[in-house]
């Protein structure tokens, strides 16, 4: 066996490792990549800059041009190796077909394994002062078309050499990383230019070089495993995040949620874990909570999230004066939750409080919610090609003339949450992982493999393919409760779940009866619903139907999602205190199971979008003595 063959065999048996492919480009100026958003007066096109005001190229621009160049090279050179890897490396868009005519995999598409840096920094221009270029359009008479004068910011002088550098992440063997680097070099050599106005001589590529290196293990120490502990993790992102809901129509806007769901985190873990391992075997039983943002002071406002069932501002002010707690009330509104937790509060105002019958939207100011995160708007467009698909060529002059330009009517936007509070402060996201549902004899092995996997960043989170790196990690005891006779359990949802089924609803039925049935199903014979304040939203769409319902139900049914902040006052039936304590402790640690599928169903993540092992149904609990409301 030759030395080369021995090396190849060794790499084939080596587990995947995260590699960095560094790409260095030399581009001939001028070059423009457009900034989206408000522009200075008199400027029609401004160059894109990052948070530090450095001129950059977006990683999506590089990825799109490289993808299309490799696609064309695979066709022109009949490169079967490259053709077979394109979808794997760059992903595949789902088909725009009706759900009943599309296969599951084709409808949902697939995500590529290559992760490009969000911004690719460019060298500083020689002339620091930004200059302007003008562009006009002539009509058939040889004069300027009305309204066609355009002012373009062009900080780089014509003929100026510009250095561009960025990195691409790949989880794989070193041999595969070298293969990717080789193809990327060929693609950039094949590309003529980058950026806006490349068809008129802007952004010509002069040279391209690549190098490969392994990503070093970060300096994060994991605590020793114990059954009685939960793992608490804090992540930081390298770019803005867009955790959008599943699309329900053909809207071209994706709005991010303010938390990173456990389903997203677990999905990225599933892509990076070693297949056939103990972790892979029991991953569905590992509970991964939603990761919530910390505020600028490092405090987690969302824990616990208080109920939306509050007194009106006037009633709260009156109650405050009655209990000499006026220092904690400002203009009729709650200041944090000192007033709610004050020992001077009357018994009927402790904890979840008396349920208001007429809740006003303005009273949301009194509820402790996640901090307002800074937003980032990103605008993207698809790129045209002379290929109608990835296997059929269209050699028409029109197609060739428009290759690698923006597609008509293919503009879309991401409304993201930023990864920074300021230039100096990154936003931290905190969540926890619990192994109590994993069989006891497998927990130590699962924990060891989980720690090894989490030593590397989580790559490809959300629409922007963000990279989450661990900032801190520690363990803590899970919350526990003690329930005695005549106790009332005040349970508040911290993340959404599905407690009501559309196929079980009658034409007219009180919500109290519906939620009583829900808790009777979750804990038979244990609780009585004394009162509740809940609000719901209808969720669904073709994506969820294809993913969760097509192969398991007779037809499409939307979900009734009970929202965070909904709360329930549950009285414990006589003699059921031990069972009540068992259920509440379990729900605190593992989440409240959804009821759109039976609790005993295996592989729940394939049957429901509300799997409590993926962070849904998280609850906060307070215990009080029985009272009338």
N, C-alpha and C positions, 0 to 999 in steps of 0.2 A: 504494500500500500504506500503510495507516494505521500510526501509531507503535505502537499496541497489537499489531497483527498482526506487525510487524517484531520486537517483543520476544518474542512467542510463538514465531516461527520460529527466532530465535536460540537460545532456550532448548531447543527440540526438538533442535537440532544440537549442543548443549553436552554434553560428557561428564558422567557422574554425579559429584556432589560430596557429601561428607558434610555434612549439615545438622543443627543442633540446634533442636528445637522446645521452647521453654520454656513450661511450663504453670504458672499461678498460680491457686490455688483459695482461696476463703474459705468455711469450713465453720462452721456453728453448732454449738457444743458442747451436750452432751457427745458425744464420739466414741470408739469403742473398736475397735482392730484387735488381735486376740488374739496373744499370745506363745505359742509352742510350747516345751515343755520343763518343767523343774522349776519350781514356783511356791512363793512364800512360804507359810508355814503360814496357813491360814484364807482364802486367796485362791483363788477358783475360776477367775477370768478376769483375766489381767494384760495390760497394754498392751504392744505390741511396741516394743523399743528397739534402736538400733544399737550398734556397738562403743563409741561415745562416750556411751552412756546417753541419747541424744536420742530422744524419741518420734517414731516414723516410721509411714508407711503403706507396705506392700510394693508394688513396681511391678506385681506380678502382679494385685493387687487392682484397681488403676486400669485396667490393660490389659483385665482380664476385664469390668469394668463398661462400659468404653467400647466394647469389641467387641460386647457384647450390646445396648447402646443403639443403636449404628449398624445392627446387624442388624434391630432392630425398626423403626427409622426408614426403612431401605431398603424394608421391606415396606409400612409404613403410607403412605409418601409416593410409592411406586412410583419410587424414585430408581435408575434403571438404571446411572448412572455409579458410584454408591456400591456397588451390588450387585456390579458387575464388579470392584471393587477390594478387597472385603473379604478374600478369600482371599489376594490378593497382599500386602496390608499386614499381616494378622494371622496368616496361615498356615492350614493345613487339617489336621485330624486324620486319620490313616489309618483305613481301614475295618476293622471287626472281622469280617472274613470269612476263610474258609479260603484258603490260598495259591493253590489251584488254581482258585478261582472269582473271584479279585480281579485286576484289572489292576495292573500294576507301580506306576504313579503313585498310584492310589487307595489301594493297600495301604500304601505308605510315607508318604503324606501329604506336606506341604510346609511349609517354615518361612517365617514372615512377615518382611517387610522392616523393620518398625518395631521398634526396640529401646528398651525403657523402662528408666529408671534402676532399680537394684535396690531402693533405699530412697528414699522421698520425705519429707524432713524436715518436721516440723511446728513451729510457733512454740511457745515455752516457755509453759506454763500460768501464769496470774496467781498462783495459789496453789501455791507450790512443793511443799508437803506433799501427798502423794497422798491422795485421799479415796476412800471406798468407797460404792458404791450396792448396794442389795439388790434382788433380783428373786424373786418368788414365783409360784406357779401355784395357782389355786383349782380344787377339784374340783366335782362336780355339786352338792354340799351347801353350797357357798359357804365352805368352809374350806380351809386350806393343804394342798395335796397333800403326802403324806409324802415327805421327802427332796428337796423342790423348792426350798428356799432356796438362793440363789446370791449370793456376794459378788463384786462386779465392781469392779476398780480403775478409777477415773474421775477422773484429775487435772484435767480441764477442767470448769469450772462450767457449769451450765445457762445457755444464752444467751450464753456467751463466744464471741467471734469468733476463729477459728483460721486461721492462714495455712499453706497447704500448697504446696510448690513442688517440681517435678521436671522432668526433661528426657527427650525422646524423640529418638533418632537415626534418620536416614533417609538412605540413599545414593540420590540422585536429583537432579533439577533443582530450582531455586528455585521454579518454578511448581508442581511437585508437592508440595513441602514446604509451600507456602502452602495448597494444597488440603487436605492432611492436617490442618493447623492449624485450618482453618475447620470441617472435619467434627468434630474433637475438641471444639471449642467447642460445637457443636450437641449432641454426645453428652452432655457434662457438664451443659448446660442441661436436657436431657431427663431425666437421672438425678435421682432425688429425694434420695438420701442414699448414704453410703458407710460401710463398716465393719460390724462385728458389731452386732446389735440395731438396724439401721436401720429395721426394720419397726415399732419402738416409739418412733421419734422421735429416735434418735441419729444424729449425723453428717449433718445436712441441708446440702446445697450451697446457698450463698447467691449466689456469683458465680464465673465462670471466665474467664480471659484467657490468650491464647497469643501468642507471638512467635517469629520465625524468624531464625536467623543461621547463617552458615557456620562450620565448625570450622577454626580456624587450623592450619597445618602445624606439627607439633612440631619442636623444635630438635634433630634428630638428624642427624648428618653421616655419610653413607655413604662408605666408602673407594672409591678408583678400582678399576675392574675389572681383574683379571689372571687368566689361565687357571690359574695354579698355586695359587690361593687358594680357601679356603672362607669363606663369610660366617657369622659367629657373631653371634647375636642374643639379647638378654635382654629378656623381656617382664614387665610387671606388670599384674595384673588389678584391676578396680574392684569386684569382688564375689566371694563364694565360687564355686568351680567344681565342676561335677558332670560328669565325663567317664565316663559309665556305658557298660558294654558293651551291645551290641544285645540287646533283650529276647528271652528265650526262652520266657516263659510270661506269665500274667496277674498276676504279682506286682505289688504296689502300692509296692514299694521299689526305688529306684535307687541303687546304691552307686558312688561315684566311684573311678576309678583314681588312682594317685599320679603320673601323668605326662600331659602333653597330647600325644596322638599326632600324628605328622606328617600323618595322614589328616584329622584335625580341622582342623589349621592350613591345610592345602592346600584343604580344602573351603571354608573362610571366604575364602581368597584367591580362589578361583574365583568366588565370589559378588561380590567387590568389584573384580575386574580388568575392564579394558575389553575387551569382546567384539570379536573380529576382529583383535586385536593379536598381535604376535609372542609375547608371554607366554602368551596364550590358546592359541596354536598349539602351543607346546612345554611347557605346564605339566605334562603327564604325565611328561615326562622330567626335570623339576626334582626333585632329591632333597631332601626336607624331613624332617629327623630329628625324633624325639620331643623335646619340650621337657621337661627334667628340673628339679626344684626345687633351688635352692641352700639351704644351711642358714643359720642365723642369722648365721654368720660369713662368708657369701658364698662358701662352698666347695661344689663339685660333688662330692658323695660317690659319685655313681653312675658316675663315670668314673675308672678302669675298674671295672666290677662284677666282683668276684672269683668264681671258681668255687665251687660248693657242695661240690666234692669235696675235703673237708678231712680231715686226721687227727683222731682223737678227741682230746679235751682231755688225757687221760692221756698219749697218745703224743706230743702236742705238748710237754707239760711235760718229758718224758724227752728229746726231741730238743733242747730248749732247754738242758737241763743239760749235754748232751753237747757243745754248741757254745758254752758260756759266754755264752748270750744270755738269761739269766734276767731281765734288766732289762726285756725286752720282753714278758714273759708274766706275767699277773696271774691267780692262781687258775685256772690251766689254760686260760685263754681268751686269744685274740689281742688285743693292744692295737693298734688300727688295723691297719696292715700292715707295720710296721717289721720284724716277725719274718719275714714271708713274703719280704721283699725284702732281707733281711740278706745281705751277701756271705759271712758265716760259715756260712750254711746248707749242709748237705751237698748234693751235686749232685742226689740223688734227691728232695730237698724243694724245689727251686727252682721258681718259676713256679706252674703249676697244681697241683703237688704229686702225691704218690702217691695213687691213687684208693682211697678207703675203700670197703669192701664192705658196711658196715652203717652207713649215714648216719642219725643221729638228728635229730629236729626241733629239739631244744634246741641243736644245734650251729649253728643259724642266727645265734646271737649272735656267732659268729666271722666272719660274712660281712659285707662292706662293702655295705650297702644304702642306699637313699634315706633321708633323714631322715624321722622320724615327723612327719607334717603334722597340725596341729590340725584337728579335724573340726567341721562345722556341720550340724545337722539342720534341714531345712526341711520343713514340712508344708503341703500344698496340697489344695484341693478344687475340683471342677468346679462351675459355676454353672448353675442351671436356667433355663429360658426357656419362654414360652408357644408357642414354635416347636419342632416336633418335629425339623425340619431347618432349613436356611437358605433354604428356598423354600416350605415348607408351614406354614400357620398353624393353630393349635389354639386356638379361642376358647372353651375350657371354663372355667368358674369356678375349677376346681381349678388349672388351668395359670396363670391370671392371678393367683391368690392367691399362688402360689409363685414368681413370676418374680423373677429375680436373687437367689435364695437358694441355699444350698448343696444340691447334688444328693445324694440318698440313695446310699450305698455308692460314692461317687466320691472317696474320700479317698486320697491317695498322698503319699509322702515322698521327699525327696532327701537322701542322706547325702553331703554335699559336703566338699571340702577347702577350708580357709579361705584367703583371700587375704592374711592377716596373720599374722606371728609374734606381734605385740603391737600396741598402739595406735600405736606409733611406727614399727614396722618392717613393711614389706610383703614378701611372699614373691616372689622373683624366679625366673623360669623361663628356662632357657638351652637353646637348640638351634642347629642350623646348617643352612645351605642350600648345596647343591653343584650346579653346572651342568655337570659333566663329561659327562653323558649327552646334553646338548643339542648339536646340530651346531655345530662350531667357528665357522662363518661367521655363526651367529645368536646366539651367546652375548652379545656386547656389547649388542645391541638388547634381548634378553631381560632382561639385568641392569639396564639403564637403566629399563625399564618396571617391573621388580620393585621397584626402589628407590622409584620414584614412587608405586607402589601402597602400599608399606609405610610411607610417610611418614604415612599416615592409620592410626588404630587398626584392629585387627581386631575387628569387631563381630559378636557372636552366637556365642560359643564355649561349647559344651556345653549342658546342660539349663537352666542359669540364664541363658543368652544373655550371657555375660560379655564385657566389652570389654577387649582386651589392647592396651596401649600400649607402644611401644618405650622401653626405659630406656637401653640401650647397644647399640652395634653396632660390630664390627671384623672384620677378615679375618685368617686365619692359614693356614699351610701345612697341607695334609692329612697324616695320618700315612703314613709309608713304612717298608718293611721291606727287609732284605737277607738273602737265603736262600742258604746254601752247602750243600755236600755233607754228608749225614748229619744235617741239621737236622730238628728236630721242631717243627711249628707247633702251639702250644697256643692253640686258638681257643675263646673264651667268648662266648656270646650275651648281649647287653645288652638286647635287645628280642625279643619272640617271633617265630616264623616257622613255616612249615609245611614240614617236610622229609620227612614220611611221608604216603603216600596210603592211605586205607582200602581202596580197591578193589585195591591191590597186595599187601595183607597176606595171609599164609597162616595156617592155624590155629595152627601153632607155628613161630615163626621168631625166632632170636636178634636182639636189637636191634642188636648189632654188625654183623650182615649187612645189616640195613635201612639203617643210617646209612652203611655202606660204599657201598651202592648209591646213596644220596643224593649223596655227594661224588663218586662216579664220574660221575653225571649232570651235576653242576655243573662238574667239572673232569676230563674224561675222561683216564684214564691218568696222572694226576699224583700222587695221594695214596693212601696206605694208612692206614686207621683203626687206629692202634696201641692205643688205649684210649679210653674215653669214660665220662662220667657225665651222664646226661640224665634229665629227667622231663617228662612230657607231660600235657596235659589235652584232653578231648574238647570241641569247640566246635561250635555249629550253631544251628539254630532256623529259624523261618519267615522272619524278616527276612533272614538271610543267604541262605536259599534263593531268596527272591524277588529279591534284589539281585544275586546272583552266579551262581546255578546254573540258574534256571528256563529261561533262553533259551539256555544253553550246554551242558547235560548232559541225560542221559536220565532222571535222577531225583535225589532228595535223598541227599546223603552228608555226614555231619558231618566236620569237620576235626580232625586230630590236631595240636595246637599244641605245639611244643617250646618250653619255658618259658625265660625269662631265667635266667642262671646255669648252664645246661647247658653242658658243655665237652667238647671233642674234641681228642685228641692225634693229629695227622696227620703221619706220616713221609713225606718227599718221596722219590719213586722216583728211582733213579739216572738222571742225565741230564735230569731234568725241573725242575731248579732255576730256570731262567729262566721257564718257564711257571708254576711255583708262585708265584714272586715277582709275576708279572703278576696272577694270580687273587687272591692275598691283598691286594695293593695295591688292586685293584678292589673287593673286598668291604669293606675298611676305609673306602673313600670312598663307595661307593654302597649298601652293605648286601648281605647274603646273599640271593640270589633264592629265593623260595618255590618248591616243586615241585608244588603242586596244579594249576598250569597250566604249559605249556612256557615256557621263558625267552624264546623268540623271539616269543611272542604279542604283538601290538600292543594298545594301550589296556588294559594289565594291570589298571588300577584298576577296570575294569568286570567283570573275570573273577575276581579274587581279593581277599579282605579283607587279604591279607598282602603287598601290593605293596611291594617294597623301596624304591621311590621315595617311599613315604609313612612312612618311618621304621622299618619292620619289618626284622628280620634284621640289626640293627646288631651289630657284633662288636668284641671286644677281642682282640688277638693278642700273644703272647709267643713268642720263638724260643729254643729250647734245643737242646743236642746230644742225639743219640739215646741213649736209655736203656731199660733193661728195667723193666717194671712188673708 
